[in-house]
Amino acid sequence: MGTWDWNIVTGEQVWSSELEQLLGLKTEQRRHTVEAFFALVHPADREGLKARTEETLRTGREYVEDEFRMLKPDGTITWFSSWAHLLRDVHGRVVRITGVNMDITERKRAELALRESEERFRRIADTAPALIWIADTARKCTWFNQPWLHFTGRIMEQELGDGWTEGLHADDRERCIATYVAAFNAREPFSMDYRLRRYDGAYRWLLDKGVPHFAADGSFLGYIGSCIEIEDRKQAEEALRLANERFRLAQDASNGFVYDWDLVKDYVQRSDGLTRVLGYKLDEIAPTGDGWAALVHPADLKPQPVESAATMPSEGTTRNEYRVRHKNGEWIWMLDRSITFYRDGKLRRMIGSTVDISDHKRAEAALRESQYFLERLTGTIPSVIYVFDLTANRNIYTNRQIWEMLGYTSDEVTAMGDNFLPSLIHPADWAETPVFVARLLELADGQFQEREYRICHKNGTYRWWYSREMVFNRDAQGRPTQILGSALDITERKATEAALLEAQTRRLEEERHYAVRLQQLNQASVVIHAAASQEAVLHLVAEEARKLVGVSEVEADIPGSYALERGIARHNDQGADRCLAIPLIGRDGNMLGLLRLREPPDKPFSIADEALLQQLAQIAAVALENQLLYAQEQAARAQAEESNRLKDEFLATVSHELRTPLTAFMGYAQLLLTRKRDEAYITRTLEKMVRSAKTQAQLIEDLLDISRIVSGKLRITPQLIDAAYAIHAAIDTIRPSVEAKRQRLHVDVKTGIGTVIGDNNRLQQIAWNLFSNATKFTPPGGAIYVSLRAQDSSLQLSVRDTGQGIKPGFLPYVFEPFRQAESTSLRSQNGLGLGLAIVRHLVELHGGTISVASEGEHQGARFTLQLPLAANDKRPVPFDTPIVDLPESYPAELRNLRVLLVDDQRDILELLHEILTPCGVITYLCSAAHEALAALNTWQPQVLICDIAMPYHDGYWLIEQVRARKPEAGGNLPAIALTAYVRMDDRVQLLAAGFQQYVPKPVEPAVLRSVIAHLVRSEKAHV
């Protein structure tokens, strides 16, 4: 189960980690937006879910449960059930939606399995050799299988409901319906036969058996029945009935024959019935004892009347059964009854009758087979079958299942007699037995009564039984004499039902408790988001956490140096007490705050408590971020207002600085025109006019440089030079000003310390600006210290003065254009405030850095410049050597270097290729960010050069994906941004995003090659 929170106003969404886990999202895939959510919804459900969501937002109706499918990133389809709650503002508008998503894939699979099971049932039923039907709880038939429809020749709609009764034979309809209704009302199985009209109009006898259908919870669902055709059996039964009738008539007419046997003469006289019974004519059997014995089955000769009578001591009757061969060869069972006559102690005569009892013998065999079948059948039924005699007040029959279910043998049960029920049934259930028996005896034949009760096992434990009982026999007055019943052990089912009931009760209580907590959480969310500051947010989070989990010691603050991984952590604090620490994680993964709760020793935090506190922490993190964003917006507005003010001041300064030298120049020119002066005065005046013109020219040049920087057109022409020459040239230029102000200049700059790749003129401009700035802000008599040192792989220039220093609050803005420490009207120094901004840009074009430090006002300032040293195998070009572009003099670091080029403009890609391939660079060209990601896996570049402004995915997106990789997968790949955005904020954003260098557009070939070579050297130096 996962939760989510959607801010309708801002469009932001917060998903719980459980929801992300259910969706199978990885770290790089966690984008909590509406579009990201709908992108995961299955295409078949997406539009419908969007429409329902839009309807909810449009109408404001409460959200109801929804079900839909989601696609995990690995392609797995998961079913979700979603519940949500709408939060409104004071005007009733929906401003947020919070919800819970639950994985219901297993339930959906179960429903599908059920449908498939029902489909299999119908397929099996349609192929079964029986007529199958299903009825609902209203006794209406709802379904028939295909064999039924084929038999009747009717369609499903004709048979549904009571339509099937139209095919019943008129003589059977009333009996059939009455049997069906009686069984239905009693919820009992039934069996009945009737004639049903076949498709050809003929009526055929069917045997219909129906059983009630119950759900797992015991609720009645209806009936299921099946029919088989018994036309042949009915004909056989009719024939058997007629045969029985004939047998009865034959019995009445002595269906046999009589004989009179004179044993002295050994002569037998037989009646004509012999021919009817055995098929022999009278003269076909010898009228002697042996003649008859020849027809008797050899196995039955011993009990023949002759031998039996020979042993008789006196007159009497004999009875023998034996087999005699019919004329057709069959063996016929005969019952021989005779009367023996003795005289003088000797057997003289025997008169008797012989009757065909073959049918009786077959019936006996059938009965024995039936009894054997019944014994085996009751032995396999998983329930106890018993017959209770009301007269004897004991069980007169029980099957063997009672041994297994209660441990008693049938003889032990019989021996218990009257004490069987009172001694074994639980006392609480025995008290209800008389009422149950009274209701049972009032039932009509065929009706059942059910009950559940406990009965004692032989081992002393009680087992739950479910029994069904009916009246089995009645006396001549119709009073019940015997009860037939069956009992099933339902102990396990009872235990399962009890466990299920307990689980359901527990779950309902948990859901109720969770709903209450969720409501509390929603209320807490509203309170926290209404906070006016970050401190108020933290205070309210602590208060709401205290209410939610019922603890007294709660802290919520900014984490500071407290180290905590993402997620919940437990740790010991202040002895044996345990604390629960929950970080407040922002959307960018950074920790915004920390919630700490001291765990009560008598009531540790539960999993539900932790989950609730995590959700509260997420709400608090969102509120903190909102406060932070608000503060940033306020700061941005103040910064914009400050920028406008600075620009206004800058324009005023430009006007002032341009007019000041022009005023002096025009004034001196007017003096020379209006008055005659001596040569010395003219010379001094012209010198002043020249100084004014130079000052104005320098101002104009600074303005032009700033314009070139803003437009990206400021260029350098790199060459290998000794930086010391450029520094000395700048010192020579500024030395007269230093001497004029009686300042002390300490120079520690030696040639040959190191060479750099740079523009000699621009390096002089950098040094002159730094020296001029030191001279301008250092009072007369002050000191300026200049030093040049080689440090690791860079050359460091330090310019320190003892001047007026820099206020701490202004240090971050020293190198920004249009910034001056003093306002326009109160400035003590001239200038536009552009020099240091130009210096920083020129330093960065050379691949270097510059920084400033000051202890405060009147404490002086130190500017430190670092430039990368060139390779040792290069000879420096003297600063006064003309710059010549030698096509073959390319940096050695570029040879065989694999560079991945990314730009959506094909012309730019080809230009970059043409610039780099002559240097020995191996290039790989990509027109889109996603193509570059694929190339990282297959080509393994050594340097990435990427455009920033590209459709679909820009350069920032690409560098984010690269830096998210492990180092062995290219996560540390050196990267250069290619961009037309050259503002300070743009450069800071590029470097913060993960680029090491950037090259402004339009691209200068020499600059691009130099930046790449410098980056490769830097990376090697750090390895």
C-alpha angles and dihedrals in degrees: 000000000000134000133215139188122206120194103207093194097054098025090232121144130197118201124193119238087246090059091047089050091049089051091048093235122168125211095267091048097055103111109148102205135122090245091051090051096049090045087064094050115102110262091237091057101032102088094043092050091048091051092050091047092050090048090053092050092045098047100029091223116156114270117253130201114290132188127205143144127258129202115223117212089255091057096256115145116224127185116224133193112205131200121181141180125213119225118201136195125234090280093056094252118142107248102162140017123204121188151164125233120200128193106239097168092119092050091050090049089051091051090049090048089051092051090047089048090052090048091050089049091053092046091049091044091050090054096040117111090236139077107250128192138176126208130192130226091276091062090251118135111239103179143019127188123239095260088059093050090045091050095050095036090225133119126248095257091057093053100043121105109002093334092106091066089069088077095054119111110255091237092053103038100086094044092045096049092045092053091047094049094046093051091044093053091049092044088231134138116258139193125197139157127220142153118262126191112249124216089264093054095256118128115232128189115247131187108218121195121183132184129191116251119220132186123236090265091054097255116145114250102175136262137310119199143173133202132204127190112252100175092123092047091050090053090048090049090051090050090048090050091052091046090051089050091051089046090054091048090046090050089050089051093043095259093217137042139276128230140193116207122195101201093188091059094026090229125143129198118197134188126240090260087084090075092049093049104037104015096238123126115233094252092050093073121060109245092235137095092252091050089059094040089057088066096048120100109259091234091056099047094097097066092046116138093247097060092036092051093045090065094047110113094200144008118297146115128290131202124196136166120203143143125262126191113246119220089255090057099258122129112241122200110229132192110214117197117177144168117222125212125204131193127182086000093300131110107251109162143012125198119186151137129244117207129189106244098168092118090050091051091049090050090051090050090048090049092050090048090048092050091048090049091048091050092050092044095052088045092060098042108101092228139070115263115198143167116212118200111214093198095051090034092222143087112275094184136026128164123232094265089084088070092060098037099045105010093239124122121230090251091052090052091049091047091055088065112166092004096061098093101030093048098045107033115085110261092238090054095040089061089063094046098088092054090047093050091047091054090045094055090053093059122104121244112285095025120119133210123203135202143159123226143153122255129186120250120219088253090061099256123120120240126197115240131193113203138184118197137180139175107274105180138012134195126240090279092053095253115145113254103169137030124210117205146165127206130196127197106240098168093118092046090050090050090048092048091049092048091046092049091049091048092048091048091048092047093049089051091048091048091048090048091046091049090052091049091046089053089049089049091051091050090048090051091055092048094047095047090052091061116121099215144015090258089053090049092053092047092050092046090056091048094048092046089053090053095045099052100022102238129139104211112066130150129188120180146131106292098231109176094344106126115219132156120227111279134034119323131188122206140162115257129184100357119312097349116113125218131201112218119195120183121220100227121196126216091264091057095253121131111247099179146340132245114202124184126183108230114231109239092224096048116034117199113271126221088256090053091052092048091050092048091049090055089048089051090052090051090049091049090054091049091049091050090050090052090047092050090049091051091047091050090052091048091047090052091049090047091051090050089048090049091052090049091049092049090051090049090046092054089049089049092049090051091048097044094047094046095046098065090035090054091052091045094049093043095053090044090054091049091052091049097048102041137042112236137182121257094258092055092045091051092049091047093049090050089053091048090050091050090050091049092049090050091052091045090052090050091051091047091052090051090049091049091051089049090051091048093051092047093043093240100116105115138183128206105221124214136153108270142158103248091208090073093056091047093051090048090054091047090053090053095051097038095091091057090049092051092045090057092044091239123159114240117198112190124188102172118134127184121236095038092117145323129238136192106244152112110282095208093048091047088054088049090052093049094043091052092050093046092044091050091051092048093047096053098037115090122229111287092027126125135241121199121200122183136168121202136173109229121180106304097343141070115234125206117190124193114185128175138181094225134123094301129212129284112245092237092056098049095091090055101046094105097040118106120246089024122126128167091226129052120252098258097043101044116136093194132053126234141084098261091243101110099085092043088055090046093055093049092049091048091052091048086058089052093251140117135231130199138178133213132184134169090216139273115352089007098101127235138255124211115195120195123190124191125180114253118239122240114286094238092066123094116220119245111229111253092243094051112112113252111249123186103226108193094206098045097092126152112273091225090072095061111113090351113154109224124184110212119200123185132133090221110082092201090057091050091052091047091053090047091052091048096050108033095069086060091059094260117152108218134199115196124212127176097196139038095241090054089055091053090055090048090056089065097047110026103033101209124204097214132026121210110186135178114228104212107061132139123258095004121024130204092270090059091049095050090048090055092047095049090049090064125092115261092251089054094054100274092137096047110147108247135196122194118222107204147151090210106095103159118127092251090050092053092048091049092050094052093043091051092059107272115130096201140008134208118204123226133277088056120229108208094218092047092050093049092047094050092049092049092047091049092050091050091049092050091050090049091056095048 
